[in-house]
Amino acid sequence: MAKRKATRTANAQKGRSAPSCDERQEHMQTPRKRQKVRDRVCTGPGAVTDISQPANSKSSSPKATSMTPSDANTTPSNASRTQSDATTQSTSRLLALPPELRDEIYRFALVEEKIVVDATRHTTPGVLRTCRQIRKEASPIFYRENAFVVVAMDLRAPVPVQHWFNHRVPDKRRTIKDRGDMNWVNLKAWLQIYHEQPYFGFGGKAARDDGDLILYAFNVVDKMRSAPWDMIEGVLEDFRNAAGSSAVVRV
């Protein structure tokens, strides 16, 4: 007893006190208490992970799915177009106007006295490529109220089959002008396209002396539409021979 009392007195003189038996027992129990508290916190309601488990162990709690900015911006193409059109409609002052005023603006921007079309002009006016609603409203004005002129040089098919002039412009709104020689090879190739695919023919009055021969050739194809091309080609060759080689320049 005296020795313990002396030890406590010495520790007090050095500025620190030795832990008592109760204090040492409490200190030994502290890690276990902390572990129990941590387990209750990590496994209680709303817990995300159990930090008391080892890093390589499997957690029973469901994994949280994270979404990166790139994932958040990835949407189907049609949904993106719909959202883009909706944004355009909500912010466009043009679409906020009454339809009658919009039609007048479309006419002012799209209708011309004459529009010359050739094989190098594949794109439509920029107004028709703004958004789907404007394209839907303005396209009938552009295609049905303009006068289109296409030049067939040496009787070559003026534009590719997929050109908008071929599919969208009504027959009464287009004029075909021929320039150069009456090339039979080019004319026959045009006639074959006209027979086999949806393609425009040489309508109207040709601005040349032998224009009637060109119109006659297209009329032959029209009347023999259901016949195979080989048969039509034979009839056209007979027609060419009857018309005389002087009317045709072969290259």
C-alpha positions in Angstrom: 0.0 0.0 0.0 2.8 2.4 0.9 4.6 1.6 -2.3 1.5 2.3 -4.4 1.0 5.5 -2.6 4.6 6.5 -3.2 4.3 5.7 -6.9 1.2 7.9 -7.3 3.0 10.7 -5.4 5.9 10.5 -7.8 3.7 10.6 -10.9 1.8 13.6 -9.6 5.1 15.4 -9.1 6.1 14.7 -12.8 2.8 16.4 -14.0 0.9 13.3 -15.0 -1.2 10.8 -13.1 -1.2 7.1 -13.7 -4.5 5.5 -14.8 -6.5 3.8 -12.3 -7.7 0.2 -12.6 -11.1 1.3 -13.7 -9.6 3.7 -16.2 -7.4 1.0 -17.7 -10.5 -1.3 -18.0 -12.5 1.5 -19.7 -9.7 2.2 -22.1 -9.5 -1.5 -23.1 -13.2 -1.6 -23.8 -13.2 1.6 -25.9 -12.2 0.0 -29.2 -14.9 -2.6 -28.9 -17.5 0.0 -28.1 -16.3 2.1 -31.1 -16.6 -1.0 -33.3 -20.2 -1.6 -32.2 -21.1 2.0 -32.8 -19.6 1.9 -36.2 -21.4 -1.3 -37.1 -24.7 0.2 -36.0 -24.1 3.3 -38.1 -23.0 1.5 -41.2 -25.6 -1.2 -41.2 -28.5 0.9 -40.0 -31.4 2.2 -42.2 -30.1 4.3 -45.1 -26.5 3.0 -44.9 -24.7 2.9 -48.2 -21.7 0.8 -47.4 -20.4 -1.2 -44.5 -17.0 0.2 -43.7 -16.5 -2.5 -41.0 -16.1 -5.1 -43.7 -12.8 -5.7 -45.5 -12.2 -4.0 -48.8 -12.2 -7.2 -50.8 -15.4 -8.6 -49.3 -18.8 -8.5 -51.0 -21.3 -6.0 -49.6 -24.9 -7.1 -49.3 -26.1 -3.5 -49.9 -27.1 -2.7 -53.5 -24.6 -0.8 -55.6 -25.3 2.8 -56.4 -25.4 3.5 -60.1 -23.5 6.6 -61.1 -24.2 8.6 -64.2 -21.5 10.5 -65.9 -22.1 13.8 -67.9 -21.7 11.9 -71.1 -24.3 9.4 -70.1 -26.7 12.1 -69.1 -26.3 13.8 -72.5 -26.8 10.6 -74.5 -30.4 10.3 -75.8 -32.0 8.7 -78.8 -31.6 10.7 -82.0 -35.3 11.2 -82.6 -35.7 12.5 -79.0 -32.9 14.9 -79.6 -34.5 16.2 -82.7 -37.8 16.6 -81.0 -36.2 18.5 -78.1 -34.3 20.6 -80.6 -37.5 21.5 -82.5 -39.4 22.2 -79.3 -36.6 24.6 -78.2 -36.7 26.3 -81.6 -40.4 26.7 -81.5 -40.3 28.1 -78.0 -37.5 30.6 -78.8 -38.3 31.5 -82.4 -40.0 34.8 -83.0 -41.0 33.6 -86.5 -43.0 30.6 -85.2 -44.7 32.9 -82.7 -46.3 34.8 -85.6 -49.7 33.8 -87.0 -49.5 31.3 -89.9 -50.7 33.8 -92.5 -47.8 36.1 -91.7 -45.3 33.3 -91.7 -46.5 32.3 -95.2 -45.9 35.8 -96.5 -42.4 35.7 -95.0 -41.7 32.4 -96.6 -42.8 33.8 -100.0 -40.6 36.8 -99.6 -37.6 34.6 -98.8 -38.2 31.7 -101.2 -40.2 32.7 -104.3 -38.2 34.1 -107.2 -39.0 34.9 -110.8 -37.0 31.9 -112.1 -34.8 29.4 -110.4 -32.1 27.7 -112.5 -31.3 24.2 -111.4 -28.3 22.1 -112.5 -26.6 18.9 -111.3 -24.2 20.7 -109.0 -27.0 22.3 -106.9 -28.1 19.5 -104.6 -29.1 21.5 -101.5 -32.4 23.2 -100.9 -32.5 26.8 -99.5 -31.3 27.3 -95.9 -34.8 28.3 -94.8 -36.0 24.7 -95.5 -33.2 23.3 -93.4 -33.9 25.3 -90.2 -36.3 22.9 -88.4 -39.0 20.4 -89.3 -41.9 22.7 -88.7 -40.5 25.5 -91.0 -39.6 22.9 -93.6 -43.2 21.5 -93.5 -44.8 24.9 -93.8 -42.4 26.5 -96.3 -41.7 23.5 -98.7 -45.1 23.7 -100.5 -44.5 27.4 -101.2 -41.0 26.8 -102.5 -41.8 23.9 -104.8 -45.3 24.9 -106.0 -45.0 28.6 -106.4 -41.6 28.9 -108.1 -40.7 28.4 -111.8 -37.8 26.0 -112.2 -35.6 25.8 -115.2 -33.2 23.0 -115.9 -30.7 22.8 -118.8 -30.1 19.5 -120.6 -26.7 19.9 -122.2 -26.3 17.7 -125.2 -29.4 15.9 -124.1 -27.8 14.4 -121.0 -30.1 13.7 -118.1 -29.9 17.1 -116.3 -29.8 16.0 -112.6 -29.2 12.8 -110.7 -32.2 10.6 -109.9 -32.1 11.5 -106.2 -32.1 15.2 -106.8 -35.0 17.1 -105.1 -35.9 18.7 -108.5 -36.8 15.2 -109.7 -39.0 14.2 -106.8 -40.5 17.4 -105.4 -41.1 19.8 -108.2 -44.5 19.3 -110.1 -44.3 18.9 -113.8 -46.1 22.1 -114.5 -43.6 24.1 -112.4 -40.5 23.0 -114.3 -39.1 23.8 -117.8 -36.4 21.8 -119.5 -34.1 23.6 -122.0 -31.8 21.7 -124.2 -28.5 23.1 -125.2 -25.7 21.8 -127.5 -26.0 18.9 -129.9 -28.7 16.3 -130.3 -26.6 13.5 -128.9 -28.3 10.1 -129.4 -26.3 8.2 -126.9 -27.1 10.7 -124.1 -30.8 10.9 -125.2 -31.1 7.1 -125.1 -29.5 6.9 -121.7 -32.0 9.5 -120.5 -34.9 7.6 -122.0 -33.7 4.4 -120.2 -33.7 6.2 -116.8 -37.1 7.7 -117.6 -38.4 4.1 -118.3 -36.9 2.3 -115.3 -37.0 4.9 -112.5 -39.2 7.7 -111.3 -37.6 10.4 -113.4 -39.0 13.4 -115.3 -39.2 13.4 -119.1 -38.7 16.1 -121.7 -42.0 17.9 -121.5 -43.2 21.0 -123.3 -41.9 22.5 -126.5 -38.2 22.1 -127.2 -36.4 25.2 -128.3 -34.8 23.7 -131.4 -35.8 22.6 -134.9 -35.5 18.9 -134.1 -37.3 19.2 -130.7 -40.3 17.2 -132.1 -38.0 14.2 -132.5 -37.1 14.4 -128.8 -40.7 14.6 -127.7 -41.6 11.7 -130.0 -38.9 9.5 -128.4 -40.3 10.2 -124.9 -43.9 9.5 -126.1 -42.7 6.1 -127.4 -41.4 5.3 -123.9 -44.6 6.4 -122.3 -46.7 4.2 -124.6 -44.5 1.2 -124.1 -44.1 1.7 -120.3 -44.9 -2.0 -119.5 -42.5 -3.4 -122.2 -38.9 -4.4 -121.4 -36.2 -1.9 -122.2 -34.7 -4.1 -124.9 -37.9 -3.9 -126.9 -38.2 -0.2 -126.5 -34.6 0.3 -127.5 -35.2 -1.5 -130.7 -38.2 0.7 -131.5 -36.1 3.8 -130.8 -33.3 2.6 -133.1 -35.8 2.1 -135.9 -37.2 5.6 -135.2 -33.7 7.0 -135.3 -33.0 5.4 -138.7 -36.3 6.6 -140.1 -35.6 10.1 -138.9 -32.2 10.1 -140.7 -28.7 10.1 -139.3 -28.4 13.8 -140.1 -30.7 14.6 -137.2 -28.5 12.8 -134.7 -24.9 13.4 -133.7 -23.2 10.3 -132.3 -20.1 10.6 -130.1 
